[in-house]
Amino acid sequence: MGAFSGCLNIMLSYRHSFHAGNHADVLKHLLLYWVLDYFNQKDKPYWYIDTHSGAGVYDLASNEAQKVGEFREGIARLWCAEHLSDALTAFVAHQQKMLPEHYYAGSPCWAQSLLRDTDKMRCFELHQSDFSLLNQNVKEWRLGRRAVVKQEDGFAGLIALLPPVTRRAVILIDPPYEQKQDYVRVVYTLKEALKRFATGCYLLWYPCLSRTESQKLPEQLKKLLPNNYLNAQLHVHAPRADGFGMHGSGVFILNPPYSLAQKLQQTLPELTKLLAQDAGAKYVLDVQIK
């Protein structure tokens, strides 16, 4: 990782189990669901690479999920909604088909449910407890040699895998952003990844915060591929007066499927209304597709 090789200083306190199923997960997994479905429309195999995989499956009845209860303002609102569009109905139905009630699928679970026999999955997770849970879940999915799970730094692990032999890949980069360094590392990693694999479909999740690093990130990402990106943000409430907390999140995609922008134009208004917590809720969709 060049300049980062000697200064990882990784904090392992973050666990997604406290936040599983929140509004950010809904946006992230909806986009991942659509992207993987798009990749499945061609017979050619592809790889799914997840740099920050988490545990893979989350029990929303657990102490962790119940302590914060973020899922109640996220996926639970979709579960309880009476009139959803066809697009969101299909998304919710797929989620419920994967797991029993009170469980929520993390990104590796979404991926394994959509991968075909010719596709492969590579997952990275540093946290020991989440890595153990992920390993157990992957074994239960019975993917065999098609799935590889490593307790390694996902940023470095991604670069080592590129380019995949299939020359087709969906890459999800979803760090916790507990440190300012994460903002620097995602830009650096994507820049290096594009040098090795320019045609990969890269999905980067990021928080919408009052912090400068968060606000500047989309403009930095646009410079990496100015003519072929999609940036979707969902803000569920106005920024707090004290500047604390995440008022929304975004997914920035390099080399997005051409059909994705239209899907979002039709669905983001509905999703914003469903997940709004105050009158400051809004969405942002910025697209340049060649």
C-alpha positions as CSV (number, residue, x, y, z in Angstrom):
1,M,0.0,0.0,0.0
2,G,3.0,2.3,-0.4
3,A,2.7,5.3,1.8
4,F,0.2,3.5,4.1
5,S,2.2,0.3,4.6
6,G,3.7,1.5,7.9
7,C,0.8,3.5,9.3
8,L,-2.4,1.5,9.3
9,N,-3.2,2.2,13.0
10,I,-6.4,0.3,12.6
11,M,-9.1,0.6,15.3
12,L,-11.1,-2.5,15.7
13,S,-13.8,-1.2,18.0
14,Y,-16.4,-0.8,15.2
15,R,-19.1,-3.5,14.9
16,H,-21.9,-3.2,12.4
17,S,-24.2,-5.3,14.6
18,F,-25.2,-2.0,16.4
19,H,-26.3,-0.4,13.2
20,A,-27.5,-3.3,11.0
21,G,-30.6,-2.5,8.9
22,N,-30.4,1.3,9.4
23,H,-31.2,3.8,6.6
24,A,-27.6,3.6,5.3
25,D,-27.8,-0.2,5.0
26,V,-31.1,0.2,3.1
27,L,-29.5,2.5,0.5
28,K,-26.3,0.5,0.2
29,H,-27.9,-2.9,-0.1
30,L,-30.6,-1.7,-2.6
31,L,-27.8,-0.5,-4.9
32,L,-25.8,-3.6,-4.4
33,Y,-28.9,-5.7,-5.2
34,W,-29.5,-3.8,-8.4
35,V,-25.8,-3.9,-9.5
36,L,-25.4,-7.7,-8.9
37,D,-28.7,-8.3,-10.7
38,Y,-27.4,-6.3,-13.7
39,F,-24.2,-8.3,-13.7
40,N,-26.2,-11.5,-13.8
41,Q,-27.8,-10.5,-17.1
42,K,-24.7,-11.5,-18.9
43,D,-23.4,-15.1,-19.0
44,K,-19.8,-14.2,-18.3
45,P,-18.7,-14.9,-14.7
46,Y,-17.6,-12.2,-12.3
47,W,-16.1,-11.8,-8.8
48,Y,-17.7,-10.0,-5.9
49,I,-15.1,-8.4,-3.6
50,D,-16.0,-7.0,-0.2
51,T,-13.3,-5.1,1.6
52,H,-15.1,-4.6,5.0
53,S,-17.5,-7.5,5.2
54,G,-18.7,-7.5,8.8
55,A,-20.4,-10.6,10.1
56,G,-22.6,-11.2,7.1
57,V,-25.8,-11.8,9.0
58,Y,-27.3,-9.8,11.9
59,D,-29.8,-10.8,14.5
60,L,-32.0,-7.7,15.1
61,A,-33.3,-9.2,18.3
62,S,-29.7,-9.2,19.7
63,N,-28.6,-6.9,22.5
64,E,-26.4,-5.0,20.1
65,A,-29.2,-4.2,17.6
66,Q,-31.7,-3.5,20.3
67,K,-29.4,-1.2,22.2
68,V,-29.4,1.5,19.4
69,G,-32.4,0.2,17.4
70,E,-31.4,1.9,14.2
71,F,-33.1,-0.7,12.1
72,R,-36.5,0.6,13.3
73,E,-35.9,3.8,11.3
74,G,-34.5,1.8,8.4
75,I,-35.5,-1.6,7.1
76,A,-38.4,-2.0,9.5
77,R,-40.2,0.9,7.9
78,L,-40.0,-0.9,4.5
79,W,-41.2,-4.1,6.2
80,C,-44.2,-2.3,7.6
81,A,-45.1,-0.2,4.6
82,E,-48.4,-1.0,3.0
83,H,-47.8,0.4,-0.5
84,L,-44.4,0.0,-2.0
85,S,-43.3,0.4,-5.6
86,D,-42.5,-2.8,-7.5
87,A,-38.8,-2.1,-7.2
88,L,-38.9,-1.8,-3.4
89,T,-41.3,-4.7,-3.1
90,A,-38.8,-6.9,-4.9
91,F,-36.0,-5.7,-2.7
92,V,-37.9,-6.4,0.5
93,A,-39.1,-9.8,-0.8
94,H,-35.5,-10.9,-1.6
95,Q,-34.3,-9.8,1.9
96,Q,-37.1,-11.8,3.6
97,K,-36.5,-14.9,1.3
98,M,-32.9,-15.0,2.4
99,L,-33.4,-15.1,6.2
100,P,-35.9,-15.8,8.9
101,E,-37.8,-13.0,10.6
102,H,-35.8,-10.6,12.8
103,Y,-32.6,-11.2,10.9
104,Y,-30.9,-8.8,8.5
105,A,-28.5,-9.6,5.6
106,G,-25.2,-7.9,5.4
107,S,-23.5,-7.3,2.1
108,P,-21.8,-10.8,1.8
109,C,-25.2,-12.4,2.4
110,W,-26.8,-10.3,-0.3
111,A,-24.0,-11.2,-2.6
112,Q,-24.1,-15.0,-2.0
113,S,-27.8,-15.0,-2.7
114,L,-27.3,-13.6,-6.1
115,L,-24.0,-15.2,-7.3
116,R,-24.3,-17.9,-9.8
117,D,-22.2,-21.2,-9.9
118,T,-19.6,-19.6,-12.1
119,D,-19.1,-16.5,-9.9
120,K,-16.7,-16.1,-7.0
121,M,-16.7,-14.1,-3.7
122,R,-13.7,-12.7,-1.8
123,C,-14.3,-11.1,1.6
124,F,-12.1,-9.3,4.1
125,E,-12.8,-8.5,7.7
126,L,-10.3,-7.5,10.5
127,H,-12.4,-7.7,13.6
128,Q,-11.9,-11.1,15.2
129,S,-15.4,-11.7,16.4
130,D,-17.0,-10.6,13.1
131,F,-14.5,-12.5,11.1
132,S,-15.4,-15.7,13.0
133,L,-19.1,-15.1,12.5
134,L,-18.5,-14.4,8.8
135,N,-16.5,-17.6,8.4
136,Q,-19.3,-19.6,10.0
137,N,-21.9,-18.0,7.8
138,V,-20.0,-18.5,4.6
139,K,-19.6,-22.2,5.5
140,E,-23.4,-22.4,5.9
141,W,-23.9,-21.0,2.5
142,R,-22.0,-23.9,1.0
143,L,-20.1,-22.0,-1.6
144,G,-17.1,-24.2,-1.4
145,R,-14.0,-22.9,-3.1
146,R,-15.9,-20.1,-4.8
147,A,-15.8,-18.1,-1.5
148,V,-12.6,-17.0,0.3
149,V,-12.7,-15.1,3.6
150,K,-9.6,-13.5,5.0
151,Q,-8.9,-11.7,8.3
152,E,-6.8,-9.0,6.5
153,D,-6.9,-5.3,5.7
154,G,-9.4,-5.0,3.0
155,F,-7.8,-2.0,1.3
156,A,-4.6,-3.9,0.7
157,G,-6.4,-7.1,0.0
158,L,-8.4,-5.6,-2.8
159,I,-5.3,-4.3,-4.6
160,A,-3.6,-7.7,-4.4
161,L,-6.6,-9.3,-6.1
162,L,-6.7,-7.0,-9.1
163,P,-7.2,-7.6,-11.9
164,P,-9.5,-10.7,-11.4
165,V,-9.1,-13.4,-14.0
166,T,-12.7,-12.9,-15.1
167,R,-12.1,-9.2,-16.0
168,R,-15.5,-8.6,-14.5
169,A,-16.0,-7.7,-10.8
170,V,-18.3,-5.9,-8.4
171,I,-16.3,-4.3,-5.6
172,L,-17.9,-3.0,-2.4
173,I,-15.7,-0.7,-0.2
174,D,-17.5,0.0,3.1
175,P,-15.1,1.2,5.9
176,P,-16.4,2.5,9.2
177,Y,-14.8,5.9,8.8
178,E,-13.9,5.9,12.5
179,Q,-10.6,7.6,11.6
180,K,-10.0,10.5,9.3
181,Q,-7.4,8.3,7.6
182,D,-10.2,6.2,6.1
183,Y,-11.2,9.1,3.8
184,V,-7.7,9.4,2.5
185,R,-7.4,5.6,2.1
186,V,-10.6,5.1,0.1
187,V,-9.4,7.7,-2.5
188,Y,-5.9,6.3,-2.6
189,T,-7.2,2.7,-2.9
190,L,-9.7,3.5,-5.7
191,K,-7.0,5.3,-7.6
192,E,-4.6,2.4,-7.3
193,A,-7.4,-0.1,-8.1
194,L,-8.3,1.8,-11.3
195,K,-4.7,1.5,-12.5
196,R,-4.9,-2.2,-12.2
197,F,-8.5,-2.8,-13.2
198,A,-10.0,0.2,-15.0
199,T,-13.3,-1.5,-15.9
200,G,-14.4,-2.8,-12.5
201,C,-17.6,-1.6,-10.9
202,Y,-16.6,0.0,-7.6
203,L,-19.2,0.8,-5.0
204,L,-18.1,3.0,-2.2
205,W,-20.3,3.7,0.8
206,Y,-19.7,6.9,2.9
207,P,-21.4,8.7,5.7
208,C,-23.0,12.2,5.2
209,L,-21.7,14.1,8.2
210,S,-21.0,17.8,9.1
211,R,-17.3,16.9,9.0
212,T,-15.2,18.5,6.2
213,E,-13.7,15.1,5.2
214,S,-17.2,13.7,4.5
215,Q,-18.4,16.8,2.6
216,K,-15.3,16.9,0.4
217,L,-15.2,13.2,-0.5
218,P,-17.6,13.1,-3.4
219,E,-15.7,15.8,-5.3
220,Q,-12.4,13.9,-4.7
221,L,-14.0,10.8,-6.1
222,K,-15.4,12.5,-9.2
223,K,-11.8,13.3,-10.3
224,L,-10.9,9.6,-10.4
225,L,-13.4,8.9,-13.3
226,P,-15.1,12.2,-14.3
227,N,-17.1,10.7,-17.2
228,N,-18.4,7.5,-15.6
229,Y,-19.7,7.7,-12.1
230,L,-22.9,7.8,-10.1
231,N,-23.3,9.4,-6.7
232,A,-26.5,8.8,-4.7
233,Q,-27.2,10.3,-1.3
234,L,-30.1,9.8,1.1
235,H,-30.4,12.3,3.9
236,V,-33.0,11.2,6.5
237,H,-32.9,14.4,8.5
238,A,-31.4,17.8,8.6
239,P,-27.8,18.1,10.1
240,R,-28.0,18.6,13.9
241,A,-27.2,22.0,15.2
242,D,-24.3,20.7,17.2
243,G,-22.9,19.0,14.1
244,F,-23.0,15.6,15.7
245,G,-24.2,12.4,14.1
246,M,-24.8,11.0,10.6
247,H,-27.8,12.7,8.9
248,G,-27.5,10.5,5.8
249,S,-25.2,8.4,3.6
250,G,-24.1,8.1,0.1
251,V,-23.0,5.4,-2.4
252,F,-20.5,6.5,-5.0
253,I,-20.2,4.1,-8.0
254,L,-17.4,4.1,-10.5
255,N,-18.4,2.4,-13.8
256,P,-22.1,2.1,-12.8
257,P,-24.6,0.1,-14.8
258,Y,-26.2,2.4,-17.4
259,S,-29.7,1.4,-16.1
260,L,-29.1,2.4,-12.5
261,A,-29.7,6.1,-12.8
262,Q,-33.3,5.6,-14.1
263,K,-34.0,3.1,-11.3
264,L,-32.8,5.7,-8.7
265,Q,-34.7,8.5,-10.3
266,Q,-37.9,6.5,-9.8
267,T,-37.1,5.1,-6.4
268,L,-35.1,7.7,-4.4
269,P,-38.1,10.0,-3.9
270,E,-40.2,7.1,-2.5
271,L,-37.3,5.9,-0.3
272,T,-36.7,9.4,1.1
273,K,-40.3,9.8,2.0
274,L,-40.3,6.3,3.7
275,L,-37.2,6.9,5.8
276,A,-37.6,10.6,6.5
277,Q,-37.1,11.6,10.2
278,D,-37.9,15.3,9.8
279,A,-38.6,17.9,7.1
280,G,-34.9,18.1,6.2
281,A,-34.9,14.7,4.5
282,K,-33.8,14.8,0.9
283,Y,-31.9,12.9,-1.8
284,V,-29.1,13.8,-4.1
285,L,-28.5,12.0,-7.5
286,D,-25.5,13.1,-9.5
287,V,-24.7,11.0,-12.6
288,Q,-22.2,11.1,-15.5
289,I,-22.3,7.9,-17.6
290,K,-20.4,7.7,-20.9
